[in-house]
């Protein structure tokens, strides 16, 4: 048993002082008591403000090593998501299994230091360059799991089904061949991923991720969902105008409407959903599915702005993810989410509910990502996984701020330096802002990046 003592903590009922949180050997919170004194053996968190630590609900870890390589304007002058994707395909051809493991470990370290307790890795690299299979179909999924074993970050591993190059069912080519599988081979990948996850702590989960309706027809989306009938299902949906147009032309319905017809529910997470019309937004909210928002990547790629106000008014749940990992920062992800709403509506504090914008964003992201990742967490309460973080009340951005305003100071005026400690299912990952394995993981990552960029 581990017991933490915090002078200030955000509990389900609001802010509390002098809080003892007891964590059991199973990584779950066994007890929470407020208005008490510390006892012998308690770990005293000093100036740390204790909070629920959200999960990162969408990541393509390997793309972290591309950061900074795709920001120049091309010769044609009309750069877009699609031109970025072409560059990404070229890059991934050079990645070995060892490279993928090293990059994933670095990404997980950075996520923990930013305040995330877990990640849903939307993993679509399965094959050798050129499309040949590894002896173990889940070789590269196992490398992501191995990275989580090194870093301790909670993992929801989501092998990706990727069958076609578009709604016309054209064959995959080039870099896409590293993603390719049919349903039978994909089943083997999922089984292998589940085997790899058995080596991790008991909070690890394995779900499935049909890549998108462009890459996976609706009938195969339904079949893929049956492979893990109790686990999360994630899918890219309505990210780009061209995608919406192609899906509607092929199937007579827009992507979100088509997925709603498939009967999506609380197991599902629709990633991006930046190109919805109002009836889709309201219906998605009422379905129980989570909107997986990646505001930094969506801004970087020029995707568009999620209809946050309408979605929230309809009772929708959301979480945030770092997607391309061009920048890994929980506070900044939440800030860009709110600022995009302000820019779109020319208003302030758009997503603020009862309480401040910062508190609404943190609590909403923690609850939504917990659902999307299949983790019993999201609040500091008995029975929940101990996914926890502290903010340093002595950080300049938080100086003199209490309660909700401290969260606002971190999200809107601060940065990752305010994150002091992080636990994932009770495992202490970050102390005084640094992950326990940072030095070794970073050295390995630097070597991989130097090799890739010299190639």
C-alpha positions in Angstrom: 0.0 0.0 0.0 1.1 3.6 -0.8 -0.5 6.6 0.8 -0.1 10.1 -0.7 -0.9 13.3 1.3 -1.8 16.5 -0.6 -2.6 19.8 0.8 -5.0 20.4 -2.2 -6.7 17.9 -4.4 -9.5 17.9 -7.0 -12.0 15.2 -6.1 -15.3 14.3 -7.8 -17.2 16.7 -5.5 -14.8 19.5 -6.1 -11.7 20.9 -4.4 -10.6 19.5 -1.0 -7.8 20.3 1.4 -5.6 17.9 3.4 -6.3 14.8 1.4 -4.9 11.3 2.0 -5.1 8.9 -1.0 -4.3 5.3 -0.4 -3.3 3.1 -3.3 -3.5 -0.6 -3.2 -1.1 -3.2 -4.5 -3.5 -3.6 -7.5 -2.9 -0.1 -8.6 -6.3 1.1 -7.6 -7.3 3.8 -5.2 -8.3 2.0 -1.9 -9.4 5.1 0.1 -9.7 8.9 -0.1 -10.0 11.0 3.0 -10.2 14.8 3.1 -9.7 17.2 6.0 -7.3 14.9 7.8 -3.7 15.1 9.0 -0.8 13.2 7.4 0.3 10.0 9.1 3.6 8.3 9.5 4.7 6.7 6.3 2.6 9.0 4.0 4.4 10.4 1.0 3.8 14.1 1.4 3.4 16.0 -1.9 4.5 19.3 -0.5 3.3 22.1 -2.9 1.9 19.5 -5.3 -1.8 20.0 -6.3 -3.2 16.4 -6.8 -5.3 15.8 -9.9 -6.6 13.0 -12.0 -4.1 12.3 -14.8 -5.9 11.9 -18.2 -5.0 9.3 -20.8 -3.8 10.3 -24.3 -6.4 8.8 -26.5 -4.7 8.9 -29.9 -1.1 8.5 -30.9 0.9 7.4 -33.9 4.2 7.1 -32.0 6.5 6.6 -34.9 5.6 10.0 -36.4 7.4 11.7 -33.5 10.7 11.2 -35.3 9.3 13.3 -38.2 8.7 16.4 -36.2 10.2 19.4 -37.8 10.7 17.7 -41.2 7.4 18.7 -42.9 6.9 22.4 -42.2 8.3 23.9 -45.5 6.0 24.8 -48.3 6.2 22.5 -51.3 6.9 23.7 -54.9 3.2 23.6 -55.8 2.3 25.9 -53.0 -0.9 24.1 -52.0 0.3 22.0 -49.1 -2.3 20.0 -47.2 -2.9 16.9 -45.1 -2.5 14.9 -48.3 0.9 16.3 -49.2 2.0 15.7 -45.6 0.8 12.1 -45.8 3.0 11.5 -48.8 6.1 12.6 -46.9 5.1 10.4 -44.0 4.8 7.4 -46.2 8.4 8.0 -47.4 9.7 8.4 -43.9 8.2 5.2 -42.5 10.0 3.0 -45.1 13.2 3.5 -43.2 11.9 2.3 -39.8 13.1 -1.0 -38.3 11.5 -2.8 -35.4 14.2 -1.5 -33.1 13.6 2.0 -34.3 9.9 1.8 -33.7 10.4 0.5 -30.1 12.9 3.3 -29.4 10.7 6.0 -30.8 7.6 4.7 -28.9 9.5 4.7 -25.6 10.6 8.3 -26.1 7.0 9.3 -26.9 5.7 7.6 -23.8 8.3 9.3 -21.6 7.3 12.7 -23.0 3.7 11.9 -22.5 4.2 11.0 -18.9 6.2 14.2 -18.2 3.4 16.2 -19.8 0.9 14.7 -17.4 -0.6 11.8 -19.2 -0.9 8.5 -17.3 -1.7 6.2 -20.3 -1.9 6.2 -24.1 -4.1 4.6 -26.7 -1.6 3.7 -29.4 -3.4 3.6 -32.8 -0.8 1.3 -34.3 -0.9 0.7 -38.1 2.7 -0.3 -38.9 2.5 -4.1 -39.2 4.7 -5.2 -42.1 8.2 -5.0 -43.4 9.1 -2.3 -46.0 7.4 -3.5 -49.2 4.6 -5.3 -47.4 6.2 -8.6 -46.4 5.0 -10.1 -43.2 7.2 -10.6 -40.1 7.5 -14.2 -38.7 5.4 -12.9 -35.8 2.5 -11.0 -37.4 2.4 -8.8 -34.3 6.1 -8.0 -34.2 5.7 -4.3 -34.3 2.7 -4.2 -32.0 4.9 -6.2 -29.6 7.6 -3.5 -29.9 5.1 -0.9 -28.7 4.2 -3.1 -25.8 7.9 -3.5 -25.0 8.3 0.2 -24.9 5.4 0.4 -22.4 7.2 -2.2 -20.3 10.2 0.1 -20.2 8.4 3.3 -19.4 5.5 2.1 -17.2 2.9 4.2 -19.1 -0.5 2.6 -19.2 -1.2 1.2 -22.6 -4.4 0.6 -24.7 -2.9 -1.1 -27.8 -5.1 -0.6 -30.9 -3.8 -2.6 -33.9 -5.1 -1.0 -37.1 -7.0 -2.7 -39.9 -6.0 -1.1 -43.2 -7.3 -2.9 -46.3 -7.8 -0.5 -49.3 -6.3 2.7 -50.6 -9.7 4.4 -50.9 -13.5 3.8 -51.2 -13.0 2.5 -54.7 -11.1 -0.5 -53.1 -7.9 0.3 -55.0 -4.9 -1.7 -53.9 -2.4 -0.3 -51.4 0.9 0.9 -52.7 4.2 2.4 -51.6 4.4 3.2 -47.9 0.9 1.9 -47.3 2.1 -1.6 -47.8 3.5 -1.6 -44.3 -0.1 -1.2 -43.1 -1.8 -3.8 -45.2 -3.8 -6.8 -43.9 -6.9 -8.6 -44.7 -9.3 -9.6 -41.9 -7.8 -13.0 -41.4 -4.2 -11.7 -41.0 -5.5 -8.8 -38.9 -7.0 -11.3 -36.5 -3.6 -12.9 -36.1 -2.1 -9.4 -35.4 -4.7 -8.7 -32.7 -4.1 -12.1 -31.1 -0.3 -11.4 -31.1 -0.8 -8.0 -29.6 -3.0 -9.5 -26.9 -0.2 -12.0 -26.1 2.4 -9.2 -26.0 0.2 -7.2 -23.6 0.1 -10.1 -21.1 3.7 -9.2 -20.2 2.5 -5.7 -19.0 0.7 -4.8 -15.8 -3.0 -5.8 -15.6 -4.3 -2.3 -16.6 -3.1 -2.8 -20.2 -5.8 -3.3 -22.8 -6.0 -4.3 -26.4 -8.8 -3.1 -28.7 -9.1 -2.7 -32.5 -9.0 0.2 -34.9 -10.4 0.0 -38.4 -8.4 2.9 -39.9 -11.2 4.8 -41.6 -14.1 4.2 -43.9 -11.7 5.0 -46.8 -9.5 2.1 -45.9 -12.0 -0.3 -44.4 -15.6 -0.8 -45.9 -18.5 -0.7 -43.5 -19.0 -4.5 -43.5 -15.4 -5.1 -42.5 -15.6 -2.3 -39.8 -18.4 -4.4 -38.3 -16.4 -7.6 -38.5 -13.3 -6.1 -37.0 -15.3 -4.8 -34.0 -16.3 -8.4 -33.3 -12.7 -9.5 -32.8 -12.6 -7.8 -29.3 -16.3 -7.6 -28.3 -15.6 -6.1 -24.9 -12.8 -3.7 -25.8 -12.3 -0.2 -27.3 -12.9 0.5 -31.0 -11.3 3.6 -32.5 -11.6 4.9 -36.0 -10.6 8.0 -37.9 -13.7 9.8 -39.1 -14.6 13.1 -40.8 -11.1 14.6 -40.6 -10.8 16.0 -44.1 -13.3 17.5 -46.5 -12.0 15.2 -49.3 -12.5 12.2 -47.1 -16.2 13.1 -46.4 -16.8 13.7 -50.1 -15.3 10.4 -51.1 -17.2 8.4 -48.5 -20.5 10.1 -49.3 -19.9 9.4 -53.0 -19.3 5.8 -52.4 -21.9 4.9 -49.8 -24.5 7.7 -50.0 -23.8 8.9 -46.5 -21.2 11.0 -44.7 -18.7 9.1 -42.5 -20.2 10.0 -39.1 -23.8 9.3 -40.3 -22.6 5.9 -41.7 -20.9 5.0 -38.4 -24.1 5.9 -36.5 -26.0 3.5 -38.7 -23.5 0.8 -37.6 -24.7 1.3 -34.0 -21.7 2.9 -32.4 -21.8 3.1 -28.6 -19.6 3.8 -25.6 -17.0 1.4 -26.8 -16.2 3.6 -29.8 -14.0 6.6 -30.2 -14.2 8.7 -33.4 -10.9 10.4 -34.0 -11.0 14.1 -35.2 -14.6 14.5 -36.4 -13.8 18.0 -37.5 -16.0 17.8 -40.6 -19.5 17.1 -39.2 -22.8 18.8 -39.8 -25.0 19.8 -36.8 -27.3 16.8 -36.8 -24.3 14.4 -36.8 -22.7 16.3 -34.0 -25.7 16.0 -31.7 -26.3 12.3 -32.7 -22.6 11.5 -32.0 -22.9 13.0 -28.6 -26.0 11.0 -27.7 -24.5 7.8 -29.0 -22.1 7.6 -26.0 -19.1 7.4 -28.3 -16.2 9.6 -27.4 -14.9 12.3 -29.7 -11.1 11.9 -29.9 -9.7 15.4 -30.4 -6.1 16.1 -31.4 -6.1 19.9 -31.5 -2.3 20.5 -32.0 -2.1 18.0 -34.9 -5.4 19.2 -36.3 -4.0 22.7 -36.3 -0.7 21.6 -37.7 -2.4 19.7 -40.6 -5.1 22.3 -41.2 -7.9 19.8 -40.6 -10.5 22.2 -39.2 -12.3 23.0 -35.9 -14.4 20.6 -34.0 -17.9 21.7 -33.1 -17.3 21.7 -29.4 -20.1 23.9 -28.3 -22.9 21.9 -29.9 -21.3 18.6 -28.9 -21.0 19.6 -25.3 -24.5 21.0 -25.1 -25.8 17.6 -26.3 -23.9 15.8 -23.5 -21.0 14.5 -25.6 -17.8 13.1 -24.1 -14.4 14.1 -25.4 -10.7 13.4 -24.8 -7.5 14.6 -26.3 -4.6 12.9 -28.0 -1.3 13.9 -29.5 -1.8 12.0 -32.9 1.3 12.9 -35.0 3.2 13.8 -31.8 4.6 16.9 -33.5 4.3 18.4 -30.0 3.5 16.4 -26.9 1.9 18.6 -24.2 -1.3 17.9 -22.3 -1.8 21.5 -21.1 -1.2 22.9 -24.6 -3.5 20.3 -26.2 -6.3 21.5 -23.9 -5.4 25.2 -24.5 -5.5 24.8 -28.3 -8.9 23.0 -28.0 -10.4 26.0 -26.2 -8.6 28.6 -28.3 -9.8 27.0 -31.6 -13.4 27.3 -30.3 -12.8 31.0 -29.4 -11.4 31.7 -32.8 -14.2 30.0 -34.6 -17.0 31.7 -32.5 -15.2 35.0 -31.7 -16.0 34.5 -28.0 -14.2 33.7 -24.7 -14.4 30.8 -22.3 -16.4 28.8 -24.8 -16.1 25.4 -23.2 -16.3 26.5 -19.6 -19.1 24.7 -17.7 -19.7 25.0 -14.0 -16.4 26.3 -13.0 -13.6 27.6 -15.2 -12.6 26.6 -18.7 -9.5 24.9 -17.3 -11.4 22.7 -15.0 -14.0 21.8 -17.6 -11.2 20.8 -20.0 -9.2 18.7 -17.6 -12.2 16.9 -16.1 -13.8 16.4 -19.5 -10.6 15.0 -21.0 -10.0 12.7 -18.1 -13.4 11.2 -18.2 -13.7 10.9 -21.9 -10.2 9.4 -22.4 -10.8 6.9 -19.6 -13.9 5.7 -21.5 -12.1 5.6 -24.9 -9.1 3.7 -23.5 -11.2 1.2 -21.5 -9.5 2.4 -18.2 -11.5 2.6 -15.0 -10.1 5.9 -14.0 -10.7 9.6 -14.7 -11.4 10.8 -11.1 -9.6 10.6 -7.7 -12.0 8.1 -6.1 -12.0 4.7 -4.4 -12.0 1.8 -6.9 -10.5 3.8 -9.7 -7.0 3.1 -11.2 -4.6 5.5 -9.5 -3.9 7.6 -12.6 -2.7 10.7 -10.9 -0.6 13.8 -11.4 0.5 16.9 -9.4 1.0 20.4 -10.5 3.6 22.5 -8.6 1.8 25.3 -6.8 5.1 27.1 -6.7 5.4 27.3 -10.5 5.3 30.9 -11.6 2.2 30.4 -13.8 0.3 29.2 -10.7 1.7 31.7 -8.2 -1.1 32.9 -5.9 -3.8 30.9 -7.7 -6.2 28.6 -5.9 -8.7 26.0 -7.1 -10.0 26.3 -10.6 -7.7 29.3 -11.2 -4.7 27.1 -10.6 -5.8 24.9 -13.5 -6.4 28.0 -15.7 -2.9 29.2 -14.8 -1.4 25.9 -15.9 -3.4 25.5 -19.1 -3.5 29.1 -20.3 -0.4 30.7 -18.9 2.0 27.8 -18.1 3.6 24.9 -19.7 4.8 21.3 -19.0 7.2 22.6 -16.3 4.2 22.9 -14.0 3.8 19.1 -14.0 5.6 17.7 -11.1 4.6 14.0 -10.5 2.7 11.4 -12.4 1.4 7.9 -11.5 -0.1 5.3 -13.8 -2.2 2.7 -12.0 -0.2 3.5 -8.9 3.2 3.2 -10.7 5.3 6.3 -10.0 6.6 7.5 -13.4 7.6 11.1 -13.0 9.2 12.8 -10.0 10.0 16.5 -9.9 9.2 16.7 -13.6 11.4 13.9 -14.9 10.6 10.4 -15.9 12.6 7.7 -14.2 13.9 6.2 -17.5 14.4 9.5 -19.4 18.2 9.4 -19.7 18.4 5.9 -21.2 15.4 6.2 -23.4 16.4 9.6 -24.7 19.9 8.4 -25.6 18.5 5.5 -27.6 16.0 7.9 -29.4 18.8 10.3 -30.3 20.8 7.6 -31.9 17.8 6.4 -33.9 16.9 10.0 -35.1 20.5 10.7 -36.1 20.6 7.5 -38.2 17.2 8.3 -39.8 18.0 11.9 -40.7 21.4 10.9 -42.1 19.8 8.3 -44.4 
